[in-house]
């Protein structure tokens, strides 16, 4: 496990898991995970399909029972105090779950009643959140007339309505245009800043994870294989990356270079992890021994590179064929919220 962990300075732990495990028969979907997420943190959980990220979150929000281990959310035990855990969480599912036949205000009113928001403060909360997500001027419009971005903002407002200290976001900007995605990012950062809300999100947009997340956990085969800030995870690859497109590369010669910490061959190219790539590029080309080099690319490590290094494939490849998303759990969660 790559742990380059710099947790936020606050000591208030909002989510804690110890030996968290989920089995389905002989299949171990989540394998003894230890995790702490602090107040006001935006935490990203990344992983290929079937890696265990959705099962992990499903246990934390009480949809699936824990097989082994223990977890607390907002100080409440997930197994013994599920109603208090659910009351502590806002959930924004990947698939829309708002009623498109109702207005924006009616959707929020319905949700407020389901969560038991007192009538005396219900109207004030709704007004506050409609303004927060810039939907005040459309509060009486039927939701089916909204754009995708407007519906997403209404989903976020609904998740915040009962003032939860923790919000779980499943692919919050999936399918949105770049401008709307940027607006959603701004809202999330504003909420964290103004309300000290803790966010846990899944995403397959690496730029989203890099922009938003204070820390990221990468999960594969049910285990957290890396944990740290985006910068720490990128730095763990050992420097810059030099990509050489060439046939019959002299791999032993490249490996012998003292400033090359890692070598990989994929897609017809040689990928070298290099200290001070710009300064050492001439020596790399010299080590090629006169062999023809099609292209040379020097790049800083990205989260996509980290993901490939740890899981063996790109996040977009990992997500092909449909995600693990929580969409099938919407009604189950809603039906159990107030039990």
VOGU-3710 file (C-alpha; in Angstrom, 3 decimals, decimal comma):
1> xxxxxxxxxx> 0,000/0,000/0,000  1,284/3,449/-0,938  0,565/5,727/2,021  1,804/9,292/1,717  -0,867/10,539/4,013  -1,241/14,139/5,143  -4,587/14,323/6,916  -6,241/17,719/7,492  -5,157/19,640/10,562  -8,517/19,282/12,335
11> xxxxxxxxxx> -8,647/16,425/14,803  -12,405/15,877/14,495  -12,950/12,524/12,794  -16,240/12,356/10,901  -15,850/8,879/9,376  -13,765/6,078/10,850  -13,481/2,487/9,681  -11,465/-0,297/11,283  -11,021/-3,677/9,560  -14,110/-2,876/7,474
21> xxxxxxxxxx> -14,946/-6,046/5,539  -17,750/-7,208/3,274  -18,146/-10,763/2,006  -20,640/-12,149/-0,472  -20,241/-15,875/0,012  -16,628/-16,680/-0,847  -16,084/-13,274/-2,497  -14,334/-10,667/-0,356  -15,582/-7,396/-1,848  -14,040/-5,159/0,840
31> xxxxxxxxxx> -10,980/-6,502/2,610  -10,213/-5,116/6,102  -10,118/-1,416/5,243  -8,867/1,153/7,776  -9,853/4,749/7,061  -10,314/8,126/8,745  -11,946/11,174/7,159  -11,849/14,483/9,010  -14,324/17,343/9,361  -14,358/19,718/6,404
41> xxxxxxxxxx> -12,377/17,332/4,207  -13,183/16,524/0,595  -12,178/12,889/0,253  -12,107/11,051/-3,058  -12,503/7,288/-3,384  -11,273/6,033/-6,759  -11,141/2,530/-8,149  -11,985/0,282/-11,102  -15,391/-1,355/-11,421  -15,694/-4,133/-8,886
51> xxxxxxxxxx> -12,850/-2,771/-6,766  -15,066/-2,287/-3,714  -15,615/1,464/-3,588  -19,402/1,327/-3,948  -19,665/-1,529/-1,429  -17,539/0,453/1,024  -19,777/3,496/0,764  -22,905/1,329/0,893  -21,781/-0,001/4,259  -20,985/3,495/5,536
61> xxxxxxxxxx> -24,468/4,778/4,629  -26,092/1,654/6,129  -27,471/0,180/2,883  -25,366/-2,988/3,203  -24,566/-4,683/6,526  -20,947/-4,954/7,621  -19,535/-8,487/7,620  -16,556/-7,740/9,868  -14,997/-4,704/11,470  -16,559/-1,488/12,668
71> xxxxxxxxxx> -17,377/1,951/11,274  -18,627/5,206/12,736  -20,138/8,154/10,875  -20,435/11,475/12,705  -19,630/9,598/15,877  -22,490/7,092/15,471  -21,909/3,380/15,095  -23,046/2,259/11,631  -24,276/-1,150/12,819  -25,918/-0,104/16,086
81> xxxxxxxxxx> -27,172/3,429/15,290  -28,194/3,331/11,609  -30,987/5,914/11,904  -28,600/8,482/13,396  -26,027/7,704/10,699  -28,612/8,247/7,945  -29,731/11,512/9,547  -26,097/12,658/9,482  -25,675/12,107/5,746  -26,735/13,750/2,539
91> xxxxxxxxxx> -26,641/11,521/-0,532  -26,389/12,647/-4,147  -26,760/9,564/-6,304  -25,312/9,210/-9,795  -28,734/8,707/-11,396  -31,271/11,538/-10,930  -33,763/10,773/-8,171  -35,721/14,014/-8,074  -39,352/14,096/-9,187  -39,430/15,843/-12,555
101> xxxxxxxxxx> -43,207/16,359/-12,340  -42,771/18,643/-9,318  -41,298/22,116/-9,087  -37,905/22,762/-7,530  -39,548/24,069/-4,362  -41,950/21,118/-4,160  -39,048/18,665/-4,418  -37,281/20,362/-1,528  -40,496/20,575/0,495  -41,096/16,837/0,056
111> xxxxxxxxxx> -37,531/15,985/1,037  -37,707/18,260/4,095  -40,809/16,460/5,298  -39,219/13,021/4,746  -36,207/14,053/6,819  -38,329/15,618/9,546  -37,067/19,180/9,132  -39,224/21,205/11,568  -41,956/23,245/9,906  -40,795/26,396/11,678
121> xxxxxxxxxx> -37,473/26,401/9,836  -38,417/24,470/6,685  -39,226/27,503/4,537  -36,073/29,335/5,618  -33,899/26,311/4,744  -35,489/25,957/1,312  -35,003/29,656/0,545  -31,400/29,469/1,707  -30,553/26,489/-0,493  -32,379/27,688/-3,606
131> xxxxxxxxxx> -30,267/30,838/-3,379  -27,106/28,839/-2,712  -27,447/26,828/-5,936  -28,745/29,775/-7,995  -32,205/28,350/-8,566  -34,252/30,984/-6,730  -35,577/32,408/-9,992  -36,722/28,911/-11,064  -38,186/27,719/-7,781  -41,701/27,355/-9,224
141> xxxxxxxxxx> -40,626/25,782/-12,532  -41,375/22,123/-13,247  -38,094/20,194/-12,958  -38,531/18,424/-16,313  -37,857/21,817/-17,931  -34,441/22,051/-16,225  -31,093/21,446/-17,894  -28,863/18,622/-16,646  -26,749/21,064/-14,672  -29,778/22,645/-13,002
151> xxxxxxxxxx> -31,103/19,226/-11,996  -27,704/18,353/-10,534  -27,635/21,559/-8,511  -31,133/20,804/-7,217  -29,968/17,305/-6,221  -27,119/18,864/-4,229  -29,503/21,347/-2,589  -31,796/18,480/-1,617  -28,892/16,554/-0,107  -28,046/19,601/2,038
161> xxxxxxxxxx> -31,573/20,403/3,158  -31,382/18,782/6,585  -27,940/20,359/7,154  -26,015/17,072/7,164  -22,423/17,287/8,325  -21,418/14,685/5,698  -22,368/14,458/2,020  -21,688/11,484/-0,245  -21,460/12,341/-3,953  -21,510/9,614/-6,600
171> xxxxxxxxxx> -20,054/10,943/-9,870  -21,385/14,466/-9,135  -20,626/15,897/-12,602  -21,025/12,846/-14,836  -22,266/13,853/-18,285  -22,276/17,590/-17,595  -20,674/20,135/-19,906  -17,349/21,677/-18,764  -18,904/24,997/-17,732  -21,576/23,349/-15,577
181> xxxxxxxxxx> -18,991/20,986/-14,107  -16,918/24,004/-13,079  -19,976/25,532/-11,384  -20,603/22,324/-9,430  -16,962/22,290/-8,307  -17,342/25,880/-7,113  -20,485/24,969/-5,126  -18,779/22,037/-3,420  -15,769/24,147/-2,445  -18,036/26,937/-1,214
191> xxxxxxxxxx> -20,053/24,559/0,956  -16,923/23,105/2,463  -15,591/26,579/3,144  -18,766/28,144/4,540  -20,394/25,174/6,292  -17,365/22,948/7,007  -19,239/20,123/5,312  -17,354/16,853/4,857  -17,605/15,359/1,365  -16,909/11,831/0,146
201> xxxxxxxxxx> -17,028/11,511/-3,613  -16,438/8,964/-6,317  -15,448/10,144/-9,776  -13,740/8,917/-12,913  -12,733/12,452/-13,918  -9,127/12,705/-12,802  -9,099/16,493/-13,138  -12,098/16,606/-10,795  -10,330/14,536/-8,145  -7,173/16,630/-8,542
211> xxxxxxxxxx> -9,070/19,910/-8,255  -11,439/19,067/-5,417  -9,978/16,422/-3,152  -7,841/17,116/-0,110  -6,984/13,419/-0,037  -7,646/10,451/-2,270  -7,905/6,759/-1,511  -7,406/4,384/-4,434  -9,106/1,048/-3,870  -8,439/-2,138/-5,842
221> xxxxxxxxxx> -9,436/-5,737/-5,123  -11,161/-4,584/-1,941  -8,074/-2,947/-0,426  -6,944/0,672/-0,265  -3,706/0,538/-2,251  -2,809/4,236/-1,994  -3,812/7,098/0,270  -2,641/10,702/0,239  -3,067/14,165/-1,211  -3,137/14,445/-5,013
231> xxxxxxxxxx> 0,359/15,952/-4,952  1,739/13,235/-2,689  0,294/10,493/-4,870  1,761/12,040/-8,017  5,132/12,569/-6,363  5,162/8,901/-5,299  5,773/7,899/-8,919  9,309/9,201/-8,606  9,531/12,315/-10,727  8,677/13,276/-14,285
241> xxxxxxxxxx> 7,643/10,870/-17,014  9,416/10,569/-20,355  7,467/8,723/-23,045  9,424/7,439/-26,055  7,632/6,032/-29,074  10,031/3,515/-30,628  10,406/-0,041/-31,896  12,808/-2,486/-30,192  13,757/-0,150/-27,314  17,001/-0,918/-25,419
251> xxxxxxxxxx> 15,294/-1,536/-22,088  18,431/-2,637/-20,237  20,236/0,543/-21,279  17,374/2,681/-20,021  17,168/0,774/-16,744  20,915/1,300/-16,166  20,520/5,090/-16,135  20,919/6,239/-12,507  18,123/8,819/-12,732  15,501/6,337/-14,045
261> xxxxxxxxxx> 13,466/4,937/-11,153  10,866/2,977/-13,101  10,320/1,638/-16,616  7,137/0,428/-18,256  6,205/-0,559/-21,815  2,661/-0,010/-23,028  0,895/0,982/-26,238  4,090/0,761/-28,265  5,931/3,276/-26,096  8,493/3,226/-23,310
271> xxxxxxxxxx> 7,443/5,096/-20,157  10,332/6,174/-17,902  10,001/7,712/-14,453  12,844/10,210/-14,395  14,350/12,686/-11,966  14,812/16,115/-13,594  13,617/14,919/-16,989  14,481/18,104/-18,859  18,099/18,038/-17,673  18,526/14,322/-18,372
281> xxxxxxxxxx> 16,675/14,060/-21,681  19,853/14,184/-23,787  21,316/11,215/-21,867  18,108/9,223/-22,373  18,242/9,778/-26,123  21,925/8,889/-26,112  21,084/5,624/-24,299  18,778/4,736/-27,190  21,972/3,913/-29,096  20,951/5,455/-32,374
291> xxxxxxxxxx> 17,636/3,600/-32,622  14,866/5,560/-34,296  12,602/7,423/-31,891  9,220/8,445/-33,283  8,168/10,940/-30,621  9,449/12,164/-27,271  7,090/13,502/-24,606  8,043/14,917/-21,221  5,224/15,219/-18,726  4,574/15,710/-15,065
301> xxxxxxxxxx> 2,875/12,749/-13,354  -0,916/12,868/-13,262  -3,462/11,071/-11,121  -4,242/8,978/-14,190  -0,595/7,817/-14,166  -0,895/6,939/-10,476  -4,088/5,007/-11,144  -2,506/3,072/-14,036  0,604/2,332/-11,978  -1,446/0,870/-9,129
311> xxxxxxxxxx> -4,295/-0,869/-10,970  -2,783/-1,612/-14,386  -5,369/0,311/-16,384  -6,754/3,770/-17,006  -9,770/4,906/-14,985  -11,862/5,368/-18,144  -11,011/1,835/-19,263  -11,891/0,625/-15,785  -15,297/2,309/-16,005  -16,246/0,923/-19,433
321> xxxxxxxxxx> -19,334/-1,241/-19,509  -21,183/0,708/-16,827  -20,256/1,889/-13,376  -20,815/0,473/-9,965  -22,989/3,530/-9,262  -25,406/3,726/-6,376  -28,427/4,329/-8,637  -30,013/0,979/-7,848  -29,875/1,822/-4,150  -31,820/5,115/-4,312
331> xxxxxxxxx> -35,207/3,750/-3,312  -33,720/1,396/-0,746  -31,915/4,259/0,977  -34,921/6,579/0,818  -37,217/3,918/2,196  -35,002/3,325/5,243  -33,973/6,910/6,006  -36,398/7,519/8,843  -36,522/4,069/10,367
//
